[in-house]
Amino acid sequence: MRLFVFGLGYSANRFIARHGGQFTGIAGTVRTAGKSAARDIETLVFNPEVADPRIADRLADADLLLVSIPPGADGDPVLQAFGARIAASGVRRIVYLSSVGVYGDHQGAWIDETAPVSGEGRRKARIDAEAGWRALAGDRATILRIAGIYGPGRNALENLKAGKAHRIVKPGQVFNRIHADDIATAIAAAFEHPQTGIWNLCDDEPAPPQDVVTFAASLMGIAPPPEQNFDDAEMSPMARSFYASNNRISNARLKRELGVKLAFPTYREGLMALWQRREI
């Protein structure tokens, strides 16, 4: 089986590092020449200005396709540049990495994959991209809606070490998260599952963001940063926009249908493992 990846970023490289040995060949795209990727992967440049001509050939040879490039303001760049080729290709399965942000705000309620999706801007672009992939690929396309990603080099421990951690308090606000290793496990399961679908990829415990920072500080044996009221905190517009959605997202279908057993069911197990392995 040959794998092609649009977007050799954090999650895709983690998947390849853990499961790449099962493939006879792997190729994928990077935004700029010389960008590193996991294992011995053929890297091809793809960005709004450049598309390596070899991409078409590698797509023609691919059995499986992983797409982790988010849509931009003008839509999904992969669909725009290669949609027709992918539709006509012999690719057996496409896994598209989306976001739980498509659900909009359900005011802290528990929701699953049947919940309505809504939103403007980035959320609307995600919703449109999901629809585009399903329309293009039909029963070849699986969509994984991913919660807040953390893992080695990308976590509250690292933020505390760098002096960039904040405890922003918005009463009642919770977020789901997911460790990069559990993302890798879910991608592998999605490729192997006989049927396609939409699955939420998140942990078991939606939690207030300030609790995560407090727990990370306790592992490090340091005092956590002071709490800041959400209304008064200095935040970028993008960071503030994440707080517009307040959902408790269920992963029951992921476990039941894909058979995924999370290695890190809550942020506590995930951060503790990162701290013990010094993967911060």
C-alpha positions in Angstrom: 0.0 0.0 0.0 1.3 3.4 -0.9 0.3 6.5 1.1 0.1 10.1 -0.1 -0.2 13.0 2.4 -1.4 16.5 1.7 0.2 18.4 4.6 3.1 16.8 6.4 2.4 18.7 9.6 2.4 17.8 13.3 -0.4 15.2 13.2 0.5 13.6 9.9 4.2 13.2 10.8 3.2 11.6 14.2 1.0 9.1 12.3 3.9 8.3 9.9 6.4 7.9 12.7 4.1 5.4 14.5 2.5 3.6 11.5 4.7 4.4 8.5 6.3 0.9 8.4 3.1 -0.6 7.0 3.4 1.3 3.8 5.6 0.4 0.8 6.0 4.0 -0.1 5.1 7.4 1.4 5.1 10.8 -0.3 3.6 14.1 0.8 3.5 17.8 0.6 5.3 20.6 2.5 4.8 24.3 2.1 8.5 25.1 1.6 11.4 23.2 0.1 13.7 21.6 2.7 11.1 21.3 5.4 11.7 18.1 7.4 9.3 15.2 7.7 9.2 11.9 9.6 11.0 8.9 8.3 12.3 8.6 4.7 9.5 10.4 2.9 9.5 12.0 -0.5 8.5 15.6 0.0 6.9 17.8 -2.7 6.2 21.5 -2.4 2.6 22.6 -2.5 1.4 26.1 -1.5 -0.8 28.8 -3.0 2.0 29.7 -5.5 3.7 26.4 -6.2 2.6 22.8 -6.9 5.3 20.3 -7.7 4.4 18.6 -11.0 5.3 15.2 -9.5 2.3 15.4 -7.2 0.0 14.2 -10.0 2.1 11.2 -10.6 2.3 10.3 -6.9 -1.5 10.6 -6.6 -1.9 8.3 -9.5 0.2 5.7 -7.6 -1.4 6.1 -4.2 -3.7 3.6 -2.5 -4.5 5.8 0.5 -4.7 9.5 0.9 -4.4 11.5 4.1 -5.4 15.2 4.0 -4.4 17.5 6.8 -4.3 20.9 5.0 -7.0 23.2 6.3 -9.1 25.3 4.0 -8.2 28.9 3.4 -10.4 32.0 2.8 -10.9 30.9 -0.8 -11.8 27.3 0.0 -10.0 24.0 0.2 -6.7 24.3 -1.7 -6.4 20.5 -2.3 -9.9 20.2 -3.8 -9.3 23.2 -6.0 -5.9 22.1 -7.3 -6.3 18.3 -7.4 -10.0 17.5 -6.9 -10.6 16.2 -10.5 -7.4 14.0 -10.4 -8.4 12.6 -7.0 -11.9 11.8 -8.1 -10.6 9.9 -11.1 -7.8 8.2 -9.2 -7.6 4.7 -7.8 -7.2 5.9 -4.2 -9.1 3.4 -2.1 -9.6 5.5 1.1 -9.3 9.2 1.9 -9.0 10.4 5.5 -9.6 14.1 5.9 -8.6 15.7 9.2 -11.2 18.3 10.2 -12.0 20.1 13.4 -14.6 19.8 16.2 -15.0 23.6 15.6 -17.6 22.8 13.0 -20.2 22.3 15.7 -20.4 25.9 16.7 -21.6 26.6 20.2 -23.9 24.2 22.1 -23.5 26.1 25.4 -21.7 23.3 27.3 -24.0 20.5 26.3 -22.8 17.0 25.4 -22.9 16.5 21.7 -22.0 13.7 19.2 -21.6 13.4 15.4 -25.4 14.0 14.9 -25.2 17.5 16.3 -25.8 20.3 13.8 -22.8 22.2 12.4 -22.8 26.0 12.0 -20.5 29.0 11.8 -18.9 31.7 9.8 -15.4 32.4 8.7 -13.0 29.5 9.5 -15.8 27.3 10.7 -17.8 27.8 7.6 -14.7 27.0 5.5 -14.3 23.7 7.4 -17.9 22.8 6.9 -17.7 23.5 3.2 -14.5 21.5 2.9 -16.0 18.5 4.6 -19.0 18.7 2.3 -16.6 19.0 -0.7 -14.6 15.9 0.2 -17.8 13.9 0.8 -19.2 15.0 -2.5 -16.0 14.3 -4.4 -15.1 10.9 -2.9 -18.4 9.5 -1.6 -17.9 6.2 0.2 -14.1 6.6 -0.1 -14.0 9.5 2.4 -13.7 9.4 6.1 -13.7 12.6 8.2 -12.1 12.9 11.6 -13.2 15.9 13.6 -10.3 16.6 15.9 -10.3 18.5 19.2 -7.4 20.6 20.6 -4.1 18.8 19.7 -1.3 18.3 22.2 1.8 16.1 22.4 5.6 16.3 22.4 6.7 19.9 22.0 3.1 21.2 21.9 1.6 21.2 25.4 1.0 23.1 28.6 4.3 21.9 30.1 6.2 23.5 27.1 4.1 26.7 27.5 5.0 26.9 31.2 8.7 26.3 30.5 8.6 29.1 27.8 6.7 31.5 30.1 3.8 31.5 27.6 1.1 29.7 29.7 -1.9 31.6 30.9 -4.9 30.6 33.1 -7.8 32.3 31.3 -11.0 31.8 33.3 -14.4 32.0 31.5 -17.0 30.5 33.9 -18.5 27.3 32.6 -16.0 27.1 29.6 -14.6 23.6 28.7 -12.6 22.2 25.9 -11.9 18.7 24.7 -8.3 17.7 23.7 -6.5 14.8 22.1 -3.0 13.5 22.3 -1.1 13.3 19.0 -0.5 9.5 19.6 -4.2 8.9 19.9 -4.7 10.9 16.6 -2.2 8.5 15.0 -4.1 5.5 16.3 -7.4 6.8 15.0 -6.0 7.6 11.5 -4.7 4.0 11.3 -8.1 2.6 12.4 -9.9 4.8 9.9 -7.8 3.5 7.0 -8.4 -0.1 8.1 -12.1 0.1 8.9 -14.3 -1.4 6.1 -16.7 1.6 6.1 -16.2 5.3 6.0 -17.9 7.9 8.1 -17.5 10.9 10.4 -16.0 10.4 13.8 -15.2 12.8 16.7 -11.5 12.5 17.7 -11.3 13.8 21.3 -10.6 12.7 24.8 -13.0 11.5 27.5 -13.0 14.6 29.7 -13.8 18.1 28.4 -12.2 20.4 31.0 -11.6 24.1 31.8 -8.4 25.3 30.2 -7.1 26.7 33.4 -7.2 23.3 35.1 -4.9 21.9 32.5 -2.3 24.6 33.2 -2.6 24.1 36.9 -2.1 20.3 36.6 1.0 20.9 34.4 2.5 23.3 36.9 1.9 20.7 39.7 3.9 18.1 37.7 6.7 20.6 37.3 6.7 21.6 40.9 6.1 25.2 40.2 3.4 27.8 40.9 0.9 28.2 38.1 0.5 31.6 36.6 -2.3 33.8 38.1 -5.8 33.4 36.9 -7.1 36.0 34.4 -10.7 36.9 33.8 -11.6 36.2 30.2 -13.2 39.6 29.6 -10.0 41.4 30.7 -7.3 39.1 29.4 -5.1 40.2 26.5 -5.7 37.7 23.7 -5.4 37.7 20.0 -8.7 37.7 18.0 -8.0 34.1 17.0 -7.3 32.9 20.5 -10.5 34.7 21.8 -12.6 33.1 19.0 -11.9 29.6 20.4 -13.9 30.6 23.5 -17.0 31.3 21.4 -17.8 27.6 21.4 -18.5 25.7 24.6 -19.1 22.0 24.0 -18.7 18.6 25.7 -17.9 16.3 22.8 -18.5 12.6 22.9 -16.0 10.1 21.5 -18.3 7.1 22.1 -18.8 6.4 18.3 -15.0 6.5 17.8 -14.6 3.8 20.4 -17.6 1.7 19.4 -17.2 1.7 15.6 -13.5 2.2 15.0 -12.5 0.3 18.1 -10.1 3.0 19.2 -8.8 2.7 22.8 -7.3 6.0 23.9 -3.8 5.8 25.4 -4.5 9.1 27.1 -8.2 9.4 28.0 -7.7 12.7 29.8 -5.2 15.5 29.8 -3.8 14.2 33.1 -2.5 10.9 31.6 -1.2 12.7 28.6 0.7 15.4 30.5 2.0 12.9 33.0 3.5 10.7 30.3 5.0 13.8 28.5 6.6 14.9 31.8 7.9 11.4 32.7 9.4 11.0 29.3 10.6 14.6 29.2 8.9 15.0 25.8 8.2 18.7 26.4 
